[in-house]
Amino acid sequence: MALPNIQDYYVPGTRQEAVELLGKFGENAMLVAGGTFVHGLEVRGVLGEIEALIDIGQLGLAGIRSEDGKLVVGATTNFGEIQAHADIASAPHYAAIIDALTYPPAQIINVGTIGGCIAASAPLYDLPCALSALDASLRINGGNGAREVALGEFFTGLFENVLASNELITEVVLPAAPANTASAFLKLETNANDLAIVNLAVRLTVDSAGNCADTRVYVGGGIGESYARAVSAEAVLNGAPAEAASFDAASEAVVNDIEPVDDHRASAAYRAHIVKVYTRRCLATALERLG
Ligand SMILES: Cc1cc2nc3c(=O)[nH]c(=O)nc-3n(C[C@H](O)[C@H](O)[C@H](O)COP(=O)(O)OP(=O)(O)OC[C@H]3O[C@@H](n4cnc5c(N)ncnc54)[C@H](O)[C@@H]3O)c2cc1C
């Protein structure tokens, strides 16, 4: 791996120390959590100026706790710990997370972290798609203090996000599960190590009248520079009966919200077709999960 300007590998013991190092090196520093994406960034030629690697594994940011009905997941919590958490594994509301974590290979499950997966800001990754549909938010610490940002407002482009060079994600907040709510996620890939050609997550609430309410549909993969919130599909669903006819109508509307890429992995037309199919399937799965 070619990191020609690396001078040192730091392992700070506190958040303050990590923030100070980020402040010192600015754009020339890179955080390392699981480290599984470092090679991916290097081959894309974006690490040439990096002088300092800052390992955040000793900051005490791993683990999952409850807070006022929310679940707070530390940024260095790995995928396996998330899969094994009893509340996440059992609640229909969080099912999209468990679905998304069925795709990465075991090595990534054991090492990849929720914070690294989000900060990488690649819409080809699965977990952020599922977390966006659940209205997750991020707690961020930096030289100017702490702030919280909705995940839906975090990504600004391919490999780009709202983090300043002296900031890091410390926690991911999953809001309390609304009543009668379930979620689902699907990904199209060519093999088990493949990044998404298309991925899609939905969250569905069914109200007391049997209608869809507060629906979320997020699409990722090769459909644009970042994840897309399918507001046209959500508008069709909200207030409509939670049944197959509404899901069909939403799957027709969803293509208004994406700009599928046409490349060697799949044509734009095929991606759009799969997005329609997955919208319908994910909604049907979420409804089924509500019993
Ligand atoms: C073989 C292989 C198969 C894969 N398969 C899948 C798959 O099926 N589905 C899928 O979704 N993904 C897949 N991935 C991608 C994987 O999800 C990411 O590599 C992983 O999530 C990155 O997390 P990490 O902790 O290793 O991040 P790192 O590599 O440590 O960091 C990634 C980026 O995030 C930054 N960063 C890390 N933590 C923070 C933080 N707390 N705050 C701010 N910035 C931070 C780093 O500086 C770096 O820029 C695969 C990767 C590989 C190598």
The ligand as an SDF file (V2000), in Angstrom:
LIG
                    3D

 53 58  0  0  0  0  0  0  0  0999 V2000
  -13.8010   -7.4600    1.2760 C   0  0  0  0  0  0  0  0  0  0  0  0
  -14.7990   -6.4030    1.6800 C   0  0  0  0  0  0  0  0  0  0  0  0
  -16.1590   -6.7130    1.5780 C   0  0  0  0  0  0  0  0  0  0  0  0
  -17.1060   -5.7330    1.9570 C   0  0  0  0  0  0  0  0  0  0  0  0
  -18.4380   -6.0280    1.8470 N   0  0  0  0  0  0  0  0  0  0  0  0
  -19.3470   -5.1240    2.2250 C   0  0  0  0  0  0  0  0  0  0  0  0
  -20.7420   -5.4020    2.1280 C   0  0  0  0  0  0  0  0  0  0  0  0
  -21.1750   -6.4770    1.7180 O   0  0  0  0  0  0  0  0  0  0  0  0
  -21.6150   -4.4320    2.5390 N   0  0  0  0  0  0  0  0  0  0  0  0
  -21.1730   -3.2280    3.0290 C   0  0  0  0  0  0  0  0  0  0  0  0
  -21.9920   -2.3890    3.4070 O   0  0  0  0  0  0  0  0  0  0  0  0
  -19.8650   -2.9260    3.1140 N   0  0  0  0  0  0  0  0  0  0  0  0
  -18.9490   -3.8360    2.7220 C   0  0  0  0  0  0  0  0  0  0  0  0
  -17.6230   -3.5260    2.7980 N   0  0  0  0  0  0  0  0  0  0  0  0
  -17.2270   -2.1920    3.2540 C   0  0  0  0  0  0  0  0  0  0  0  0
  -17.1660   -2.1230    4.7860 C   0  0  0  0  0  0  0  0  0  0  0  0
  -18.4790   -1.9760    5.2620 O   0  0  0  0  0  0  0  0  0  0  0  0
  -16.3100   -0.9200    5.1770 C   0  0  0  0  0  0  0  0  0  0  0  0
  -14.9810   -1.1740    4.7290 O   0  0  0  0  0  0  0  0  0  0  0  0
  -16.3300   -0.7000    6.6760 C   0  0  0  0  0  0  0  0  0  0  0  0
  -17.6330   -0.4600    7.1480 O   0  0  0  0  0  0  0  0  0  0  0  0
  -15.5210    0.5090    7.0650 C   0  0  0  0  0  0  0  0  0  0  0  0
  -15.4770    0.5560    8.4790 O   0  0  0  0  0  0  0  0  0  0  0  0
  -14.0710    0.5990    9.2360 P   0  0  0  0  0  0  0  0  0  0  0  0
  -14.3720    0.6820   10.6890 O   0  0  0  0  0  0  0  0  0  0  0  0
  -13.1800   -0.4900    8.8020 O   0  0  0  0  0  0  0  0  0  0  0  0
  -13.5850    2.0150    8.7120 O   0  0  0  0  0  0  0  0  0  0  0  0
  -12.0770    2.5240    8.4640 P   0  0  0  0  0  0  0  0  0  0  0  0
  -11.4980    1.8180    7.2850 O   0  0  0  0  0  0  0  0  0  0  0  0
  -11.3090    2.5030    9.7310 O   0  0  0  0  0  0  0  0  0  0  0  0
  -12.3920    4.0430    8.0960 O   0  0  0  0  0  0  0  0  0  0  0  0
  -13.1720    4.3810    6.9450 C   0  0  0  0  0  0  0  0  0  0  0  0
  -13.2080    5.9000    6.7980 C   0  0  0  0  0  0  0  0  0  0  0  0
  -13.9800    6.4720    7.8350 O   0  0  0  0  0  0  0  0  0  0  0  0
  -13.2010    7.3530    8.6450 C   0  0  0  0  0  0  0  0  0  0  0  0
  -13.6320    7.1100   10.0330 N   0  0  0  0  0  0  0  0  0  0  0  0
  -13.6420    5.9230   10.6780 C   0  0  0  0  0  0  0  0  0  0  0  0
  -14.2430    6.0580   11.8810 N   0  0  0  0  0  0  0  0  0  0  0  0
  -14.6000    7.3650   11.9910 C   0  0  0  0  0  0  0  0  0  0  0  0
  -15.2640    8.1390   12.9990 C   0  0  0  0  0  0  0  0  0  0  0  0
  -15.6990    7.5900   14.1380 N   0  0  0  0  0  0  0  0  0  0  0  0
  -15.4930    9.4410   12.7600 N   0  0  0  0  0  0  0  0  0  0  0  0
  -15.0830   10.0170   11.5960 C   0  0  0  0  0  0  0  0  0  0  0  0
  -14.4380    9.3560   10.6130 N   0  0  0  0  0  0  0  0  0  0  0  0
  -14.2090    8.0400   10.8100 C   0  0  0  0  0  0  0  0  0  0  0  0
  -11.7630    6.9760    8.3640 C   0  0  0  0  0  0  0  0  0  0  0  0
  -10.8990    8.0660    8.5490 O   0  0  0  0  0  0  0  0  0  0  0  0
  -11.8310    6.5630    6.8980 C   0  0  0  0  0  0  0  0  0  0  0  0
  -11.8330    7.6980    6.0630 O   0  0  0  0  0  0  0  0  0  0  0  0
  -16.6620   -4.4550    2.4250 C   0  0  0  0  0  0  0  0  0  0  0  0
  -15.2940   -4.1680    2.5340 C   0  0  0  0  0  0  0  0  0  0  0  0
  -14.3620   -5.1260    2.1670 C   0  0  0  0  0  0  0  0  0  0  0  0
  -12.8950   -4.7810    2.3030 C   0  0  0  0  0  0  0  0  0  0  0  0
  1  2  1  0
  2  3  1  0
  2 52  2  0
  3  4  2  0
  4  5  1  0
  4 50  1  0
  5  6  2  0
  6  7  1  0
  6 13  1  0
  7  8  2  0
  7  9  1  0
  9 10  1  0
 10 11  2  0
 10 12  1  0
 12 13  2  0
 13 14  1  0
 14 15  1  0
 14 50  1  0
 15 16  1  0
 16 17  1  0
 16 18  1  0
 18 19  1  0
 18 20  1  0
 20 21  1  0
 20 22  1  0
 22 23  1  0
 23 24  1  0
 24 25  2  0
 24 26  1  0
 24 27  1  0
 27 28  1  0
 28 29  2  0
 28 30  1  0
 28 31  1  0
 31 32  1  0
 32 33  1  0
 33 34  1  0
 33 48  1  0
 34 35  1  0
 35 36  1  0
 35 46  1  0
 36 37  1  0
 36 45  1  0
 37 38  2  0
 38 39  1  0
 39 40  1  0
 39 45  2  0
 40 41  1  0
 40 42  2  0
 42 43  1  0
 43 44  2  0
 44 45  1  0
 46 47  1  0
 46 48  1  0
 48 49  1  0
 50 51  2  0
 51 52  1  0
 52 53  1  0
M  END
$$$$
